[in-house]
């Protein structure tokens, strides 16, 4: 785990794996940090160069005063990849992380070889809905939303498991300014037009029991990109990499293999 100051912002990241391996970059969801990917990474094949980081306002990264713009979130990842000299990577983003991945692919195609858009969309929710959340979080914190968040994130069976409490704790311990800042970024983002212009390999993943980004919403975004592949994990919620890590990792591994088969892999 490392810290780096980029444009005045301290970002926390982890870079591991083979220096010459296929670069894979993971971007976390709202209310989580780079630990979101622990189960996935443990199940991926050897030989990858894996970068994950705490989005601004989350984990151990700085949490500047809200609001944030989506362009700033994209720039953070762009600057981190430039700093680490990572190009031509597969970028895996979940929820708001998937929006950052879309924005980065549009802005810097040299950095992005392929995308995994997981439990995400080109536009999530409405501006009014998100701005109401910003105001509520700034007034009363995250705790009042925690139970509803966990209900949207996980299927009933997972919510009964002891592990679920850890994810609830992660949400409520997210810095208030960081959470509100990223919610503001969601309010201002509509990537339908730029995402429809992407021409690169894309894997879309949806959870059958995801109440935050339902399967039809994810599919609508994946269908914007010619040749993109859509996969549905039936017994899964919003954090598919958490509640169905075996299936999730298999989907990623198969996608990585398909890139090599197309002559695009490391």
C-alpha positions in Angstrom: 0.0 0.0 0.0 1.4 3.4 -1.0 0.4 7.1 -0.8 1.2 9.6 -3.6 0.4 13.3 -3.8 -1.0 14.2 -7.2 -2.0 17.8 -8.0 -2.2 18.4 -4.2 -4.4 15.4 -3.5 -3.1 12.4 -1.5 -4.2 9.2 -3.1 -3.9 5.7 -1.4 -3.2 2.8 -3.8 -1.9 -0.7 -4.1 0.2 -1.9 -7.0 1.0 -5.6 -7.1 1.7 -8.5 -9.4 4.0 -9.0 -12.4 5.7 -5.9 -13.7 5.3 -7.1 -17.3 1.9 -8.6 -16.9 -1.4 -7.4 -18.3 -2.2 -4.2 -16.5 -5.6 -4.3 -14.7 -6.9 -1.2 -12.9 -9.8 -1.4 -10.4 -12.0 1.6 -9.4 -14.2 1.3 -6.3 -17.9 2.1 -5.7 -19.4 4.9 -3.6 -19.0 4.1 0.1 -16.2 1.5 -0.3 -12.5 1.5 -0.7 -9.8 -0.7 -2.4 -10.8 -3.6 -0.2 -13.8 -4.0 -2.4 -11.6 -6.1 -4.7 -9.9 -8.4 -2.2 -11.9 -11.5 -3.0 -11.7 -10.9 -6.7 -7.9 -10.4 -6.8 -7.4 -13.5 -4.7 -9.2 -15.5 -7.4 -7.5 -14.1 -10.5 -4.7 -15.9 -12.4 -1.1 -15.1 -11.7 0.8 -12.9 -14.1 -1.3 -9.7 -13.9 -0.2 -6.2 -12.9 -3.0 -5.0 -10.6 -3.6 -1.4 -9.5 -6.4 -0.5 -7.1 -6.9 2.7 -5.3 -9.2 4.6 -2.9 -11.2 7.1 -4.9 -11.0 10.6 -3.5 -13.1 11.0 -0.4 -12.8 7.3 0.4 -10.6 5.0 2.4 -7.2 6.6 3.2 -7.2 9.0 0.3 -7.9 12.7 1.0 -11.4 13.9 1.3 -11.6 17.5 0.1 -14.6 19.6 0.7 -17.7 18.6 -1.4 -18.9 18.9 -4.1 -16.7 17.0 -6.6 -17.0 16.9 -10.4 -16.8 13.6 -12.3 -14.0 15.2 -14.3 -12.0 15.5 -11.1 -12.5 11.8 -10.3 -11.5 10.9 -13.9 -8.4 13.1 -13.6 -7.4 11.5 -10.3 -7.2 8.0 -12.0 -5.6 9.5 -15.1 -2.8 11.2 -13.0 -2.3 8.0 -10.9 -1.8 5.9 -14.0 0.5 8.4 -15.5 2.5 8.5 -12.3 2.9 4.8 -12.3 3.5 4.6 -16.1 0.5 2.3 -16.6 -1.0 2.4 -20.1 -3.1 0.2 -22.3 -4.8 -1.3 -19.2 -8.1 -3.1 -18.6 -10.0 -0.8 -16.3 -12.6 -2.5 -14.1 -15.0 -0.1 -12.5 -18.0 -0.8 -10.2 -20.9 1.7 -9.9 -19.4 5.2 -9.7 -16.1 3.5 -10.5 -17.6 2.3 -13.7 -18.5 5.9 -14.6 -14.9 6.9 -13.9 -13.8 4.1 -16.2 -16.1 5.3 -19.0 -14.9 8.9 -18.6 -11.3 7.8 -18.7 -11.8 5.6 -21.8 -13.3 8.6 -23.6 -10.6 11.1 -22.5 -7.5 8.9 -22.6 -7.9 5.9 -25.0 -4.1 5.4 -24.8 -4.5 4.4 -21.1 -7.5 2.1 -21.6 -7.3 -1.1 -23.7 -10.6 -2.6 -22.5 -13.3 -2.0 -20.0 -15.2 -4.0 -17.4 -18.3 -2.0 -16.5 -19.7 -3.6 -13.4 -23.1 -2.8 -11.8 -22.9 0.7 -13.4 -24.5 2.8 -16.1 -23.9 5.8 -18.3 -26.3 7.7 -16.0 -27.4 6.5 -12.6 -30.5 8.0 -10.9 -31.6 11.6 -11.3 -29.9 14.9 -10.5 -32.6 15.9 -8.1 -32.4 12.5 -6.2 -28.6 12.8 -5.8 -28.7 16.5 -4.7 -31.2 15.6 -2.1 -28.8 12.9 -0.8 -26.0 15.5 -0.7 -28.0 17.8 1.4 -29.2 15.0 3.7 -25.6 13.6 4.2 -24.1 17.0 4.9 -26.9 17.7 7.5 -27.1 14.3 9.2 -24.2 12.1 8.1 -24.3 8.7 6.4 -25.7 6.5 9.3 -29.4 7.3 8.4 -28.9 5.9 4.9 -26.8 2.8 5.9 -29.5 0.2 6.3 -31.2 1.2 3.0 -27.9 1.2 1.3 -27.1 -2.4 2.4 -30.6 -3.5 1.3 -30.0 -2.1 -2.2 -26.5 -3.6 -2.3 -27.1 -7.2 -1.2 -29.5 -10.0 -1.7 -31.4 -11.2 1.4 -29.2 -14.3 2.0 -26.0 -12.2 2.1 -27.6 -9.6 4.4 -28.0 -12.4 6.9 -24.3 -13.3 6.9 -21.9 -12.0 9.5 -19.8 -10.5 6.7 -22.5 -8.0 5.9 -21.8 -6.0 9.1 -18.3 -5.2 7.8 -19.7 -3.6 4.6 -22.2 -1.5 6.6 -19.3 -0.3 8.8 -17.3 0.6 5.7 -20.2 2.7 4.4 -20.8 4.7 7.6 -17.0 5.3 8.1 -16.7 6.9 4.7 -15.8 10.6 5.3 -18.9 12.7 5.1 -17.4 15.2 2.7 -16.0 12.3 0.5 -19.4 10.6 0.3 -21.3 13.8 -0.4 -18.7 14.9 -2.9 -19.0 11.8 -4.9 -22.8 11.8 -4.8 -22.6 15.3 -6.3 -20.4 13.9 -9.1 -23.1 11.3 -9.8 -25.7 14.1 -9.9 -23.9 15.8 -12.7 -23.0 12.9 -14.9 -24.7 11.7 -18.1 -22.3 9.7 -20.3 -24.8 8.3 -22.8 -23.4 10.3 -25.7 -19.7 9.9 -25.0 -20.0 6.2 -24.0 -21.9 5.4 -27.2 -18.8 6.6 -29.1 -16.5 4.1 -27.5 -14.9 1.4 -29.7 -13.0 -1.1 -27.5 -13.6 -4.5 -25.9 -16.2 -4.2 -23.1 -17.6 -6.7 -20.6 -20.7 -5.6 -18.7 -21.6 -7.3 -15.5 -25.0 -7.0 -13.6 -26.4 -8.5 -10.5 -29.8 -10.1 -10.8 -30.8 -8.7 -7.4 -29.1 -5.3 -7.7 -31.5 -2.5 -6.5 -29.0 0.3 -7.2 -28.2 -0.4 -10.8 -30.7 -3.0 -11.9 -29.8 -5.4 -14.8 -31.9 -3.5 -17.4 -30.1 -0.3 -16.6 -26.6 -1.9 -16.9 -27.6 -3.7 -20.2 -28.9 -0.4 -21.7 -25.4 1.1 -21.2 -23.6 -2.0 -22.5 -25.7 -2.0 -25.6 -24.5 1.5 -26.4 -21.1 0.0 -27.3 -20.8 -2.1 -30.4 -19.6 -5.6 -29.7 -19.8 -5.3 -25.9 -20.7 -8.4 -24.0 -23.2 -8.5 -21.1 -23.2 -11.0 -18.3 -25.8 -11.4 -15.6 -25.0 -12.9 -12.2 -28.4 -14.1 -11.0 -28.0 -14.5 -7.2 -26.0 -11.2 -6.8 -26.6 -7.7 -5.7 -24.9 -4.4 -6.4 -21.4 -5.5 -5.2 -21.2 -8.6 -7.3 -17.5 -9.0 -6.7 -18.3 -9.4 -3.0 -21.3 -11.7 -2.9 -20.4 -13.9 -5.9 -16.6 -13.6 -6.1 -16.0 -17.0 -7.8 -18.3 -16.2 -10.7 -17.1 -12.7 -10.9 -13.4 -13.7 -11.1 -14.2 -16.3 -13.7 -15.9 -13.7 -15.9 -12.9 -11.4 -15.5 -10.4 -14.2 -16.2 -12.3 -15.2 -19.4 -12.4 -11.6 -20.6 -8.7 -11.2 -20.1 -8.1 -14.4 -22.0 -10.3 -13.1 -24.9 -8.1 -10.1 -25.1 -5.0 -12.2 -25.5 -6.8 -14.3 -28.2 -7.5 -11.1 -30.1 -3.8 -10.2 -30.0 -4.4 -7.4 -27.5 -3.1 -9.0 -24.3 0.3 -8.8 -22.7 
